[in-house]
Amino acid sequence: MKKFLYKLRKSLKNNLTIVLVPHTTSRTKKVTFSLSFILFMVMLWSGVTIWAGYLAGQHIDYWRIQLDRELIQLKLMFFADQIKKSQELLEDVRQKDEQLRALLDMKTKKAIIVSANDGKGGPNPKDKEYLDKYLNKKIDEVPVSELKSQITGLREKANEIITSADEINKYVVYQKLLYTAMPNMFPTTGNITSMFGFRIHPITGKYDFHTGIDIADSKNTQVRATARGTVKFCGWMSGYGRLIIVDHGMGYETYYAHLNKILVKPDQNVLRGECVGFMGETGTSTGIHLHYEININGKAANPTRYFDKESFFNIKERKYVWNR
């Protein structure tokens, strides 16, 4: 070991001469360095390089962290802005939904119990705190739980609007079916000779309830279906004579009695205005006429209320029943 150190010390004392030979008439220059000096300079240079690299790495990490923070803040600002826009959109849709419901005269059980127009409400303290941070661009300070709460609120509101839109769609479909089923025209030509309601029966002389109206005209006057439907019954019935019953759906049925001739068959589909038979005086009758009757869910209704095409929009006795 001592021998090695002796040789190393002796080697470090050796000198290294660098000769600079110019390409002119100038004299050559010599620079002499000891091996130990050169070794020292190499070590110093290596140390400085390592230290500079370390400092540079620290600065790079710092700026990388700063950049990541800025990116996160930008993403959160964008996300918060999208939440705000979504809330605005859903609020606008909710208002349109209320306007549409009001236009369609729709009611829910909740609307009956709780008034929707009492003018109450407003943001809670968390909403105010969130707004302040949004305006000051400090969204990155908002807890993740708060953002989750905002998203959950949006999802719940969206589901409510989707459910409401589905209800409105069902309501519109229901009203279209109801409009198709509701009789809305005069079934034949002629004059009304007996009205709906209590009267003295022309044959028995008793005071009873007339479940339809009587329309008199000449024999074989065309009798038309007053709404689209399916023939439920056609044939002879005591008192009614030759009778046609048309089922229009949605609880509506129409009766055409005392006919001279029937033109339809059971289960046949008929259109509004289609001729189904001819006027006569069959059954319990004092003359040629049509007994016309409208039943709604098995209960007789006054046919005169359903002669006009606009009657559907004026009659409000059939309201949509919600399941909620």
C-alpha positions, 0 to 999 in steps of 0.5 A: 500500500505504501509503495502504491502511494509513493508511486502515485505521489511521484506520478502527480509531481510529473509535469505536462507541457503543452507546446503552442506552435503558431503558423507565423514567424512568432515564437512557440509558446510552452505551458507547463502544468503538473499532473496534480493540477490537471487532475484538480481542474478535472475534478473541479469541472466535474463538480461544477457540472454536477452542481449546475445539473442539480440546480437546473433539475430543481428549477425544471421540477419547479416550473413543471409543477407550476405548469401542471398547477396552471393546467389543472387550474385551467381545466377546473375553470373550463369544467366549472364554466361548463357546469355553469353553462349546463345549469343555465341550459337546464334552468332554461329547459325547466322554464320551457317545461313549466310554460309547456305544462301551463299551455297544456293545462297539465297538473301533477299531484305535487303541483296540487299540494305545493304551489309552484308560483309562491316566489320563494327560493334562492342560493344557499351559502355554498352556492355563494362561496362557489360563485366567489371562487369562480369569479376570483378564478380560485376554482382549484381551491374548491373541494372535490366534494363540492364539484361532485355535489355540483355534478350530482345536482346537475344529474338530478335536475337533468333526470327530472327534466327527462322524466318531465319531458317523457310525461309531456310526450305521454300527455301529448300522445294521450291527447291525440288518442283522445282527440281521435276517439272523441265524436265531433260531428253531426251523425246525419241530416235532419232536425232534432226532435227529442233532446237528451235528458228527462222527458215524457216517453212518446209511447209509454207516456212515462217520465223517463231519462232519454239517453241520447237525441232523436234526429228525424229525416226521410227514410234511408238518409245516410248515417255516419260514424262520428269518430274513428273506431271499431264496430262493437255490435251491429244487429237487432236489439229490443227497443233500439231496432237495428243498432250499431255500436262503435267503440272509439277507444279511450272510453268513448262509444256511440250508438246508432239506433232504429236503422233501416239498413246496416252497412257494417260488420262486427269488428270492422274498422270505420273512419270518421264520416264513413256511412255505416247505415241508413235511417229507419223506424225499426224497434220502439219508434213513432216515426223515421228517425235516428236515435244517437247516443254517446257513452263515456266509460259506460255513462251517457253524455249529452251528444249536442256538446260534441257536434262541433269540431272544436268541442274537443278543445272546449270540453274539459271533463276528461283530464289526464291522470298522472301516476306521480 
